[in-house]
Amino acid sequence: MSGGVMRIWPSLAAAAALFLASGAVAQSLKPDEIFSSIAVRPISAPHPVLGADGRVHLAYELLVVNPSDLFVTLDKVQAVDSHGRSLWAIEGDQLTAMTKAFSTAGRMLSPGGSAVVLMDVSFAKEAALPKQVLAEVTATRQSAGTDGKPMAMPKDAPLPATFTFTGAGTTIAKPAVSVAPPLRGKGWVAVNGCCDSITSHRGAIMSIDGQLRVPERFAIDWLQLDDEKRVYTGDASKLSSYAYYGAPIHAAAAGTVVNLYDATDEQVPGEDAKGITTESIGGNMLVIDIGGGNFAFYAHLQRGSLKVKLGDRVKTGDVIGLLGNTGNSTAPHLHFHIMDGPSPLNANGLPFVFTRFSSEGVLAEGGDDAIEDGKPAVIDNRLSGKRKAALPLNNEVVDFD
């Protein structure tokens, strides 16, 4: 603007002239662009891992944010490749079960609300993985009534009620790291494991230093069944009732100790954990840098049982501590996972495979409640057999050499 006369910069004028000469029609939104009302993005790129079911899993999360003044309900989420070919889809009750909402319950996002959809896109073991995975999202929007509740969109609304768009693309990251089992013996149960349901690990999405983290994405709580398929016998509040309490914990891979904590006492089994802070939530624990950007985390160990100190080098199979019930724990167990940094909360969980194990099967429906009550576990022989370079899945019962 100069002397009251508006000027068009030469480059802009030339571009406008070229646009008009081409016969194109100016418009605010092109036909292939969708006014989506919601924003969707992956929290982090997925890492492929071979599960005990013989399929390669991409377990990751889509953050969905609703910056509009409308109510938006997710109807269907489909993983597609760059050519639009369907790889995996989830809708209805299944989508509800895999959606963690932070405002309105279920799949509906209130104005300003957000949610996370947990994805478990899987492929046959021999299949070639796509270079990129995108999300095709179908959703329905509703207006907010004067009472603040959702109501149908007005007939003269400029936006359609139901819409579909594709976005939230992500490349596929490096494959899972291979490690040795951190335990020995039979009857170890992979509690709160990956990948097809929201468990206390899979759904543990948190914000650290202003960034979303999913540190326990592939974490497993290991409890052991005795010869009668029970986790404990006798008084459930006594540590001595758990035969595996004090089991040796072995280094799953060689590396350097970069983080540890050894200052908290045992919790009483069956009672809510007490005295938990962000410092002690993992109980007495170790973090070992195993190279390649991978860090192994061992949590809830017995106080005074740690066999190493900061800076020590360990070899695969070394005994590094004893299984306990410290920190955020209601029964003796080993919490184990691999992550991309040395801080157990300020990291993203990475997949891992064990070099070998044998599977007895999977706890039958309701089986985790049964073992909590001291009843013998009922094991479905689904997934049973010997495995190499695979990840045990949720509630799988496995034997380690």
N, C-alpha and C positions, 0 to 999 in steps of 0.2 A: 504494500500500500504506500503510494507516494503522491503528495500533492492532491489527495482526495480521489485519485484514479487508481483502480485495482489493475494490477498487471498479472498476466499469466506467464510463468517462467517458460522460456523457449522449449525446453525439453518436455514439459508437461503439455504445452500447446501442440507440439509435434505428435506426442502420443495420442492426444485426444483426436487430432485430425486423422491419424491412421486408424483409430478405433471406429470413427464414424464412416470412413471410406470403406471399411470392410463390411458394412451393412449390419454390424452387431447391434443388438438392442440393449441399452443400459438397464441394469436391474440391481436391486439390493442383495438378492440371494439367487444364485443360479439353481436350475432344476435339480442338479445333483448334490446340492448343499442342503442339509437338513437343520432346521431350527430345533435343537434337541432339548432345550430347557435344562438338561443335566450335563455335567462334564464327567468324563470317565478316563482313567489312566491306570496303568499297572504300577504297583508300588515298587516292584523290582523285576528284572528279567528272570524268567524261569530257567532252572537248570535241569536237564533230563536225568532221570534215575530209573533203573530197572527195579521194579517191585517184585515181591515174591509171587505175584500173580502172573509173572511172565510178560508183563506189559511195561512199556516205558512211560513214565508219568512226568507231566509238566504241572507241578503244583505251584500256583502263584495266586495273587490277589488283584482284583480290580477295585480301585477306590472310586466311588460314585458320589458326586457332590451336586446338590440342587441349589444353585444360586438364584432361582426364580421365586416368585410369590405364588407358585402353583404347587399342588400336590402331584407327585409323579410316582407311578407304580411300575416296577420292573415286571414285564411279562415273560420275556425270554432273553437269554444270553447265549449266544452261539460263537464258538471259536471257529474262525475261518482262516484260510491261507490268503496270500496276496492276490490270488485269482478268484477269491470269493467262495472257494469250495469248502463245504462244511467239514470240520474236524471233530466237533463235539458240541452238544447243546444241552441246555438245562432250562426247565420252565416249570410253572405251577408249584406244587408242593415241594418238589425237589429243589427248585430255585429258592423257595422260602427257607428250606433247611440249610442251604449253603450261603445264605445272606446274613451278615451281621450288621444290623442297623444301629445307628447311634442316636436316632430320634424316634420317629414313629415305628412301632413294632412291625415286623414282617418285611415285605418288599416295597412298602409305600414310604417314599421320602417326603416329609413335610417341607414347607418352604424353609430354605436355609439348612435343611437336614443333609445327612451323609450316611453312607453305608459302604460295606465292603462285600464283594461277591468273591467267594473262594472257588477258584478254578482248579479242576483236576482233569486236564486234557491228556488222554492216554493213547498210545499207539502200539501196534504189534511190535514185538521185539526186532523184527527184521525190517520194519518200515523205515523209509527215508524221512527224516524230519524236515519240515519246511524251514526256510530261512527266516520267515517272519510269521507271527501269529497275531491276528487282529480279533476284535470283538464286534460282532454284529448284535446290537441291542435293540429290542423292541420294548416299548413302554407306552403307558397311557397317562395322560395328564388330566387333572381336574382343577377347577377353580376353587378358590377359598371363599366360602360364604361369609355373610356378615357375622355369623357365630364362630368363624374361624375354622369350620369343619369343611371337608371336601364336598364338592357338588359338581354335577355335570358341567362341562364347558358350554357356554352359550352357543346357540345355533349360528349366530353371526360372528363367532370368534375367528380371528384371522389364522389361527393355528388348528390343524387337525388334532383330535383327541388322541388318537393312536399314531405312533410314528416309529420308524426304524432307521437306524443309522449305523455306519461302520467306522470304527476308529480304535483308539487305545492299542495301537500296534506295539509289538515288542519283538526284539530279536531273541534268539535262544542262546543262553550262556553256556559255559563250559560244563561237561558232564560231571556226574557225581564222583567224589573221591572214594577210593577203596581203602578200608581200614580193617584191622583185626577186631574180633569181638572183645569188649572190655570185661567180660565175665566168663566164667567156666561153669560147666555142669548142665543139668537138664531142667526143663520145665520153666524157663524164663518167659514171662508174659510181657509183650510189647504194649503197655498201657498208654493211652493217649497218643497213639501213633498216627502216621499219615495214611490216607490222604483224602478220603471221600466223605468226611463228616467234620463238623466243627467241634473239636475237642478243646480242652483247656490249653493245649499247646498250639494247635492249628489256628485257633481264633485269638491268640495272644498278640494283638496289634497295638502298638504303643508309640507314643511320640517322645523322642529323646532329642534334645537340642533343636527342637523345631522340625525334626524329620521323622517320618513314619518308619517304624522298624517292625519286622516280623521275626524275632530272634529264634523262636521255638517251632518254626514251620515244620521241621522234620524231627523234632525231639521225641524221645521215648523215655517213659518211666518204666524201669525194669523191676518187676517183682517175681519171686520164684515160688512155684508150687512144690509141695513135698510129695512123697510117694503116694499119698492119698488125695492128691490134687487140691490140697488146701494151702492157702497163703499163711495161715496161722492155726494153732491149736491152743485151746485154753483161753486165758484172759486176753482179750484183744488189746487191752491197754498196757500190757507188759511187753517190753522189747524182747524178752526171752521166749515169748510165744511164737516168734518169727524165726524159723530155723536158719534162714539165710542172712539174718542180721550179722554183720561183721564179715561178710564174704569179701575176699580179696578183689580189689579193682585193678585191672591191668591196663597199661598204656595201649591204646588202640593203634598207635603209630609212633614212630620215633619223632622227637622234637625237643623244644626248649620250653621250660616252664616260664610263662610270662605274666601270670596272674594267679594269686591264691588267697584264700581266707581260711583261718583256723581259729575262730574265737567265739563259737556259739555251741551251746549244749544241746542234748537230745530233746526233741519234743515228745509229748505223751501220745502214743498212737491212738487214733480215734477221736482226738480232741482237736479243736481249731488251733492252728499254729499261733504261738505267742511271741511277742517281742520282735516282729518282723520289721526290718527297715530295708531301704534299697540296697544297703551294703550287705545285709545278711540274708536276703531272700533266697539265695542259693545254698544257704547253710555253709558248712565247711566245704570248700571247693577248689578245683584246680583248672587252669586254662593252659593248654600246651599248644604252642605254635608248631604245626606239623608241616609247614611249608606250602608253597603254592597259593598263599592267601587263605589257607584253611586253619582254623583253630578248634581244637577239641576241648569240650567242656564237660567236666565231671562234677556233679553236685550232690549235696546232702550227705557228705561223708562224716564219719565219726570224728569228733574232736580229738586232736592229738594223734590221729592215725596217718596223717600225710607223711609220706616217706621221702619227699623232695622239698626243695626250697627254690625261691626265685632264681632264675638263671641256670638251674641244673639241666643237664641233658638227660633224656630218658630214651630207652630202647623199646621197641615194640615188645609187649609182653611183660615188661617190668611191673611189679606190684607197686602202685603209687598211693594206695590208701585202702581204707576199709569201708564197706557199705554201712550207712547210718540212717538217721532220721532227724537231720538238723535242717534249720531254715524253714521254708514254706512247705512243710511235709506233714502228712497225717498218718503215714505208715512207712516203715523202712523201705527204701528203694534207691536205685541209682538213676538219676536223671542224666541222660547223655545226649549230646548233640554236637554237630559241627556248625561253625559260623564263620563269617567273613571278617571278624575283628576280635581283639582280645577282651572286649567288655561284653559280658553275657547279655546285657540288656541293650546296649548301643551297638547292635550288629543285626545282620539278616541271617537267618538260618539257611544252611546249605545242605543239599542231600548227600547221603553217603551210602555205600554198600559194604556189607561185611564179606570178607574173603570167602567164608563158607559157614553154613549152619544147616541143621536139619529141622524141619517144621513138623510139629505134631498136628497142626491145624489151627483153627481160630475159635476163641471162646464163643459158645452158642449165645443167641440173643438173651440178654439179661445176665450173661455170665459174669460181667464185671461186678454187678450188684451181689451176685451169689458169693464170690470170693471175698468181698468186703464183709459179708455176714459170717464168714468162716465156714461156708459150705463147700463141698467138693466142686471143682470146676467141671462143667460139661463142655467137651471140646468137639466141635464140628470138624471133620477131617478135610474140609475145604482148604486148599493150599498146602496140604501135607506133602512131604517129600524132601529130598536133599536139594540144597540151593548153593550156588556159587555166585559171587559178585552181585548180590541182590539186597534190597532193603526190606526187612520184615515190616509187614503192614499192621494196621491197628488191631490190637487184641490177638495177634498171632502168638502161638506158644512154640518156642523154639529151644533146641538143644545146642549148646556150644561145646566143642572138644576141649 
